[in-house]
Amino acid sequence: MKYSTYITSLVFGALLATVAGCGITEYDNYDKPQSTLEGAVVHEGDTIRVRNGAVQLEIWEEGYKDYEKIPLRVNQDGSFSSTLFGGTYKLTELIGDGPWVPSSDTTEFEISGNKQMNFQVEPYYKITSENIGLQGNSIVADFDLEEVNTSQPITFVTLFIGTGKFTSIQNNSFFWNHLQEEIEINTNGSNTMDITLSQLPEELSNRDYVYARICVEIEGKEDALYSKSYKLQL
């Protein structure tokens, strides 16, 4: 009886191993997405920069039975990237996200292999011709603002200074604010912001380098518009 039970256990164990092995083999052989979509959020050829990972676009697969969205995060330089299966998709914005006019427009695309495609938006304003550098004992930011859609006013123009390239309103960076109602900001032309190194907190002024970015906050929008991030040797 004990010998029979032992043989039965061996057979049952072998059967389980075979079934498990088949399952593992099938899982290992499951196709993985091989196509890559890359692009940027743009307006008339200009890239729109935002806080890193804060703004989301949406990818929808046409005719997929579950029809669930694929979130697509926008990097701080305005670029995005997603790995997909070959097929037909729609790209749209998450309404309310981004420092631009909300739109329900969709862009349909087919992908098989790698694909480059930009996503067009209508920002309220654009930061152009910016340059941030060290002049003497001051950090100076020169930039132009361009009005695109003035339905929402600018509330703040800020120079963020921090320890990393992702310096922004969200990561405790030091900021130097220009409130539009108190200090005149040219919303459709040239501007300059500057701050002396002595005005920085000690943990920044004692460093060998800092990062600086211009930020434009727009009334009614959670997401702000940003310039490139500049590394400054102090």
Number of C-alpha atoms within 10 A of each C-alpha: 5 7 8 9 10 11 11 12 12 12 12 12 12 12 12 12 12 12 12 12 12 12 12 12 11 11 10 10 9 9 9 10 12 12 17 17 17 15 16 22 24 18 17 8 10 14 21 28 26 26 23 19 13 16 22 19 20 17 22 18 20 13 9 10 7 7 10 11 13 14 14 19 18 24 20 23 18 24 20 21 17 15 14 20 16 15 13 15 20 16 19 20 23 17 13 16 17 26 27 23 17 15 13 8 12 16 14 14 14 11 16 14 15 13 14 11 14 18 19 20 20 18 20 19 24 26 25 16 11 17 17 24 17 16 11 10 11 15 19 19 20 16 19 18 19 17 16 15 14 11 9 14 16 21 15 19 23 21 27 21 28 21 18 16 17 20 24 27 17 10 11 12 19 19 20 17 14 17 14 15 10 7 11 10 19 14 19 14 13 16 15 14 18 16 16 14 17 11 11 15 10 10 9 20 15 12 11 9 14 19 21 29 24 27 24 23 19 20 15 12 16 13 20 24 24 27 26 22 22 18 18 15 11 17
